[in-house]
Amino acid sequence: MKKDELVKIFPIEIRKILINSKFNFELLQEVRLRVNGPLIVIYEGRELFVGKGGVLLQNESGSYIVSKDEVKEMLGYISSYSLYAFEDEIKQGFITIQGGHRIGIAGKTVVEGEAITGLKYISYINVRISHEIKGCANKVIPYVANNNVVHHCLIISPPRCGKTTLLRDIIRQISNGMNGVLGQTVGVVDERSEIGGCYMGVAVNDLGIRTDVLDCCPKAKGMLMLIRSMSPRVIAIDEIGDYEDVKAIEAVINCGCKLLATVHGSSIEDIKNKPLLQKMITEKIFERYIVLNNNRQIGNIKEIFDERGTIIYREGA
């Protein structure tokens, strides 16, 4: 992540604060702006307040207060002063910018019937920062792929623990062929533009030389499109969301493709209790479950299980 590229989306005064700050941008996970509220960051997994000099504070006393005009200014920078061009993304509550950084937004929803058609009076912004860490998957690759066979893999992670970062590097290594694995064609359905960070259809993040990306495409439709058009050996998606995704996953597996996916959760027991995933777990669809935490670093591997639920790796064991 390049600091100069990221700070340019912020209002001028906050931009100065971030530029003059002493913290390491590689450890910065989120920046939150709320109208008339303190400037807050998530840094190394901790919530901290930011003072006018870029100093990180334990509480809001002395923190920089964000104004309504600054939120408006930032929306202009993010959208190049054409919010209407991002209408479809705004309906979902976020805008993804170059580099795969996701800008969450909230305000007054515009509803027609039962459908959300937009947002206005946007007063809250959350910048979720995308990190590309090459090599972060080195520890898990021997469990995900061995003897040139890729296993169906589900990454389980609480928020802000690096599941997308880990998935990105697994994709890169499988695509390029590394650590004893021959390179394989990978199809990525990047619904929120977070995996590849595509700009004008081209991935900014390194996903490997044999990877094809469908950007801003619903996962369920995208998986089937890739099977028909690109003949992938492996398909990767971020955040299984609904039963349409599950149906498409079943089609992927029936076509002989291997699947890499992520889901929000804190443990394998947590996932077993999700009605959405119970059938796939019972039928042993996934051959590897990778559970993350952020105890020591983002993307820290807590446990790895096989399809039977047997632990094959545990942190510190």
ZANU-326276 format. One record per residue (C-alpha): residue number from 1; x, y negated, z negated. Coordinates in nm, 4 decimals. Each point is the difference from the previous one (the first is absolute). Layout:
num,east,north,up
NUM,X,Y,Z $
...
***
This chain:
num,east,north,up
1,0.0000,0.0000,0.0000 $
2,0.1357,-0.3428,0.0961 $
3,-0.0628,-0.2666,-0.2624 $
4,-0.0140,-0.2856,0.2520 $
5,-0.2693,0.1731,0.2065 $
6,-0.2205,0.0601,-0.3017 $
7,0.0176,-0.3378,-0.1740 $
8,-0.1123,-0.1902,0.3103 $
9,-0.3603,0.1150,-0.0547 $
10,-0.0189,-0.1743,-0.3382 $
11,-0.0978,-0.3643,-0.0664 $
12,0.2973,-0.2351,0.0077 $
13,0.0333,-0.0508,-0.3770 $
14,-0.0327,0.3710,-0.0775 $
15,0.2387,0.0738,0.2850 $
16,0.2605,-0.2230,-0.1690 $
17,-0.0542,0.1807,-0.3288 $
18,0.0497,0.3413,0.1609 $
19,0.3074,-0.1134,0.1944 $
20,0.1596,-0.1428,-0.3152 $
21,-0.0909,0.2977,-0.2155 $
22,0.2695,0.2344,-0.1271 $
23,-0.1908,0.3251,0.0227 $
24,0.0742,0.2761,0.2490 $
25,-0.2583,0.0019,0.2802 $
26,0.0578,0.3720,0.0530 $
27,-0.1566,0.0561,-0.3443 $
28,-0.2954,-0.2307,0.0659 $
29,-0.3249,0.1910,0.0568 $
30,-0.2815,-0.2563,-0.0110 $
31,-0.0551,-0.3754,-0.0137 $
32,-0.3416,-0.1176,-0.1220 $
33,-0.1543,-0.3426,0.0545 $
34,-0.3295,-0.1002,-0.1625 $
35,-0.1533,-0.3461,0.0252 $
36,0.0705,-0.1861,-0.3256 $
37,0.1811,0.3077,-0.1313 $
38,0.3669,0.0771,-0.0735 $
39,0.2357,0.1324,0.2662 $
40,0.0542,0.3682,-0.0828 $
41,0.2325,0.2644,0.1415 $
42,0.0304,0.3745,-0.0433 $
43,0.3731,0.0524,-0.0364 $
44,0.1567,0.3400,-0.0707 $
45,-0.3465,0.1262,-0.0925 $
46,-0.0592,-0.2792,-0.2558 $
47,-0.2398,-0.2951,0.0151 $
48,0.1903,-0.3264,-0.0488 $
49,-0.0843,-0.3702,0.0313 $
50,0.2058,-0.2385,0.2128 $
51,0.1086,-0.3425,-0.1232 $
52,0.0672,-0.3059,0.2149 $
53,0.3705,0.0777,0.0223 $
54,-0.0603,0.3557,0.1103 $
55,0.0578,0.1306,-0.3521 $
56,-0.1835,0.3198,-0.0918 $
57,-0.2081,-0.0375,-0.3174 $
58,-0.1634,0.2513,-0.2335 $
59,-0.3177,-0.2097,-0.0408 $
60,-0.1862,-0.2766,0.1809 $
61,0.1432,-0.2839,-0.2084 $
62,0.2090,-0.2145,0.2348 $
63,-0.1016,0.1900,0.3107 $
64,-0.0736,-0.1669,0.3331 $
65,-0.3745,-0.0610,0.0575 $
66,-0.1323,0.0668,0.3498 $
67,-0.2326,-0.2590,0.1528 $
68,-0.2957,0.0423,0.2356 $
69,0.1866,-0.1909,0.2717 $
70,0.2957,0.2395,-0.0274 $
71,-0.2205,0.3034,0.0568 $
72,-0.1488,-0.1752,0.3039 $
73,0.3503,-0.0894,0.1209 $
74,0.1147,0.3606,-0.0341 $
75,-0.2995,0.1344,0.1929 $
76,0.0978,-0.2339,0.2835 $
77,0.3555,0.1338,0.0084 $
78,-0.1125,0.3631,-0.0151 $
79,-0.2509,-0.0362,0.2831 $
80,0.1850,-0.2579,0.2102 $
81,-0.3027,-0.2232,-0.0740 $
82,-0.2367,0.2424,0.1774 $
83,-0.1762,0.1979,-0.2723 $
84,-0.2718,0.0980,0.2460 $
85,0.2608,0.2066,0.1878 $
86,0.0265,0.2210,-0.3112 $
87,-0.3752,0.0351,-0.0438 $
88,-0.0012,0.3825,0.0092 $
89,0.2758,0.0260,-0.2596 $
90,-0.1545,-0.2648,-0.2243 $
91,-0.3189,0.2078,-0.0180 $
92,0.2098,0.2681,-0.1699 $
93,0.1554,-0.2480,-0.2413 $
94,0.3538,-0.0193,0.1314 $
95,0.2280,-0.1238,0.2771 $
96,0.3158,0.1901,0.0950 $
97,0.2894,-0.2114,0.1236 $
98,0.3220,0.0775,0.1846 $
99,0.2139,0.2378,-0.2035 $
100,-0.2976,0.1917,-0.1396 $
101,-0.0629,-0.2379,-0.2926 $
102,-0.3681,0.0135,-0.0935 $
103,-0.1709,-0.3211,-0.1103 $
104,-0.3022,0.0793,-0.2155 $
105,-0.2619,-0.2756,-0.0144 $
106,-0.3128,-0.0588,-0.2063 $
107,-0.2692,-0.2652,-0.0231 $
108,-0.3668,-0.0220,0.0885 $
109,-0.1155,0.2866,0.2206 $
110,-0.2288,-0.0587,0.2968 $
111,-0.2571,0.2803,0.0195 $
112,-0.2474,0.0812,0.2766 $
113,-0.2328,0.2824,-0.0941 $
114,0.2266,0.2553,-0.1672 $
115,0.3119,-0.0973,0.1961 $
116,0.2759,-0.2366,-0.1102 $
117,0.0612,-0.2266,0.2977 $
118,0.2673,-0.2256,-0.1445 $
119,0.1426,-0.2034,-0.2872 $
120,-0.0118,-0.3719,-0.0711 $
121,0.1210,-0.2254,-0.2805 $
122,0.3070,0.2218,-0.0243 $
123,0.1560,-0.0750,-0.3386 $
124,0.2125,0.3036,-0.0804 $
125,0.3002,0.1406,0.1869 $
126,0.2109,0.3054,-0.0789 $
127,0.3130,0.0594,0.2092 $
128,0.0950,0.3677,-0.0131 $
129,0.3570,0.0193,0.1229 $
130,0.1068,0.2829,0.2271 $
131,0.3421,0.1497,-0.0662 $
132,0.2023,0.2121,0.2399 $
133,0.2453,0.2148,-0.1972 $
134,0.1848,0.2367,0.2281 $
135,0.1063,0.3158,-0.1758 $
136,-0.2598,-0.0195,-0.2771 $
137,-0.1457,0.3310,0.1252 $
138,0.3298,0.1902,-0.0164 $
139,-0.1024,0.1766,-0.3209 $
140,-0.3374,0.1213,0.1303 $
141,0.0859,0.0915,0.3598 $
142,0.1259,0.3516,-0.0921 $
143,-0.3436,0.0663,-0.1543 $
144,-0.1990,-0.1602,0.2836 $
145,0.1938,0.1603,0.2855 $
146,0.2342,0.2974,0.0077 $
147,0.1087,0.2523,0.2610 $
148,-0.1392,-0.2510,0.2541 $
149,-0.3525,0.0473,-0.1370 $
150,-0.1888,-0.3038,-0.1313 $
151,-0.2496,0.0711,-0.2783 $
152,-0.3395,-0.1646,-0.0380 $
153,0.0809,-0.2587,-0.2654 $
154,-0.2087,-0.2261,-0.2259 $
155,0.1724,-0.2829,-0.1878 $
156,-0.1873,-0.0869,-0.3221 $
157,0.0761,-0.3378,-0.1502 $
158,-0.1429,-0.2701,-0.2262 $
159,0.0016,-0.3531,0.1464 $
160,0.3394,-0.1692,0.0462 $
161,0.2039,0.3191,-0.0287 $
162,0.1346,0.0050,0.3556 $
163,-0.2088,0.2642,0.1767 $
164,-0.0022,-0.1870,0.3332 $
165,0.3728,-0.0669,-0.0264 $
166,0.0660,0.3702,-0.0605 $
167,-0.2362,0.1077,0.2794 $
168,0.1746,-0.2375,0.2417 $
169,0.3409,0.1545,-0.0677 $
170,-0.1336,0.3568,0.0240 $
171,-0.1408,-0.0904,0.3425 $
172,0.3328,-0.1495,0.1081 $
173,0.2029,0.3021,-0.1081 $
174,-0.2341,0.2546,0.1599 $
175,-0.0162,-0.2044,0.3210 $
176,0.3759,-0.0482,0.0302 $
177,0.0928,0.3425,-0.1258 $
178,0.2065,-0.0245,-0.3175 $
179,0.1135,0.2096,-0.2942 $
180,-0.0170,0.3261,0.1963 $
181,-0.3357,-0.0712,0.1673 $
182,-0.0287,-0.0169,0.3784 $
183,-0.1699,-0.3179,0.1230 $
184,-0.3733,0.0330,0.0627 $
185,-0.2642,-0.2195,0.1631 $
186,-0.1956,-0.1893,-0.2648 $
187,-0.3288,-0.1841,0.0522 $
188,-0.0799,-0.2741,-0.2513 $
189,-0.3471,-0.1454,-0.0504 $
190,0.0791,-0.3334,-0.1632 $
191,-0.3438,-0.1325,-0.0911 $
192,0.1279,-0.2939,-0.2070 $
193,0.3272,-0.0608,0.1900 $
194,0.1956,0.0812,-0.3159 $
195,0.1976,0.3042,0.1093 $
196,0.1549,-0.1334,0.3200 $
197,-0.0630,-0.3696,-0.0580 $
198,-0.0801,-0.0335,0.3700 $
199,0.0302,-0.3325,0.1785 $
200,-0.1702,-0.0164,0.3414 $
201,-0.0228,0.3791,0.0019 $
202,0.3649,0.0722,-0.0828 $
203,0.1036,0.1361,-0.3408 $
204,0.2309,-0.2357,-0.1886 $
205,0.0891,0.2654,-0.2573 $
206,0.2162,0.2921,0.1107 $
207,-0.2255,0.3035,0.0404 $
208,0.2457,0.2035,0.2077 $
209,0.0626,0.0596,0.3687 $
210,-0.2794,0.2561,0.0536 $
211,-0.2845,-0.1895,-0.1675 $
212,-0.3124,-0.1424,0.1666 $
213,-0.2197,-0.2468,-0.1892 $
214,-0.3681,-0.0862,0.0266 $
215,-0.0183,-0.3381,-0.1721 $
216,-0.3148,-0.1415,-0.1676 $
217,-0.1942,0.3147,0.0848 $
218,-0.2423,0.1791,-0.2359 $
219,0.1715,0.3142,-0.1232 $
220,-0.2692,0.2503,0.0970 $
221,-0.0262,-0.1247,0.3590 $
222,0.3732,-0.0537,0.0318 $
223,0.0992,0.3520,-0.1001 $
224,-0.2215,0.1475,0.2717 $
225,0.1228,-0.2530,0.2561 $
226,0.3623,0.0914,-0.0680 $
227,-0.0700,0.3714,0.0354 $
228,-0.1634,-0.0571,0.3395 $
229,0.2531,-0.2460,0.1357 $
230,0.3440,0.0357,-0.1598 $
231,0.0382,0.3705,-0.0930 $
232,0.1559,-0.0624,-0.3430 $
233,0.1526,0.2803,-0.2041 $
234,-0.0629,-0.2021,-0.3180 $
235,-0.2669,-0.2601,-0.0834 $
236,0.0447,-0.2528,-0.2818 $
237,-0.2629,-0.2162,-0.1698 $
238,-0.0069,-0.2237,-0.3070 $
239,-0.2774,0.0187,-0.2620 $
240,-0.2652,0.2638,0.0696 $
241,-0.3188,-0.1995,-0.0439 $
242,-0.3235,0.1789,0.0842 $
243,-0.1624,0.3165,0.1323 $
244,0.0572,-0.1069,0.3620 $
245,0.3738,0.0101,-0.0735 $
246,-0.0378,0.3478,-0.1488 $
247,-0.1857,0.1290,0.3075 $
248,0.2708,-0.1386,0.2266 $
249,0.2699,0.1580,-0.2187 $
250,-0.1675,0.3380,0.0451 $
251,0.0067,-0.0527,0.3780 $
252,0.3688,-0.0948,-0.0149 $
253,0.0875,0.3168,-0.1880 $
254,-0.2120,0.2190,0.2280 $
255,0.1952,-0.1387,0.2962 $
256,0.3257,0.1185,-0.1528 $
257,0.1324,-0.3424,-0.1000 $
258,0.1664,-0.0567,-0.3335 $
259,-0.1378,-0.2757,-0.2238 $
260,0.1700,-0.2582,-0.2200 $
261,-0.2431,-0.2046,-0.2097 $
262,-0.0276,-0.2092,-0.3153 $
263,-0.2721,-0.0510,-0.2577 $
264,-0.0431,-0.2080,-0.3148 $
265,0.0279,0.2046,-0.3187 $
266,0.2106,0.0570,-0.3087 $
267,0.0350,0.3793,-0.0013 $
268,-0.0988,0.3150,0.1831 $
269,-0.2760,0.0508,-0.2598 $
270,-0.1331,-0.3448,0.0873 $
271,-0.0169,0.0997,0.3668 $
272,-0.1727,0.3299,-0.0752 $
273,-0.2843,-0.1976,-0.1586 $
274,-0.0602,-0.2126,0.3101 $
275,-0.3025,0.1426,0.1903 $
276,0.1508,-0.1298,0.3228 $
277,0.3038,0.2285,-0.0302 $
278,-0.1296,0.3001,-0.1949 $
279,-0.0668,0.2134,0.3075 $
280,0.3449,-0.0574,0.1501 $
281,0.1687,0.0816,-0.3292 $
282,-0.2104,0.3123,-0.0551 $
283,0.0772,0.1204,0.3516 $
284,0.3715,-0.0749,-0.0539 $
285,0.0165,-0.2291,0.3026 $
286,0.2926,-0.1969,-0.1387 $
287,0.3211,0.1949,-0.0483 $
288,0.1786,-0.2696,-0.1977 $
289,-0.1246,-0.2555,-0.2528 $
290,0.2462,-0.2775,-0.0881 $
291,-0.0920,-0.1989,-0.3131 $
292,0.1625,-0.3422,-0.0443 $
293,0.0528,-0.2374,-0.2879 $
294,0.2149,-0.3099,-0.0465 $
295,0.1775,0.0960,-0.3205 $
296,0.3474,-0.0873,0.1240 $
297,-0.0548,-0.1352,0.3489 $
298,-0.2721,-0.0437,0.2607 $
299,-0.0735,0.3326,0.1680 $
300,0.1366,0.2061,-0.2868 $
301,-0.0888,0.3695,0.0406 $
302,-0.1761,0.1321,-0.3095 $
303,-0.1012,0.3477,0.1215 $
304,-0.0372,0.2117,0.3138 $
305,-0.2486,0.2877,0.0217 $
306,-0.0573,0.2697,0.2623 $
307,-0.3416,0.0965,0.1410 $
308,-0.0740,0.2211,-0.3026 $
309,0.0599,-0.2854,-0.2400 $
310,0.3309,0.1457,-0.1176 $
311,0.2646,-0.2554,-0.0961 $
312,0.3028,0.0252,0.2283 $
313,0.1650,-0.3234,-0.1194 $
314,-0.0301,-0.2041,-0.3184 $
315,0.1832,-0.3171,-0.0908 $
316,0.2737,0.0691,-0.2518 $
317,-0.0422,0.3778,0.0145 $
***
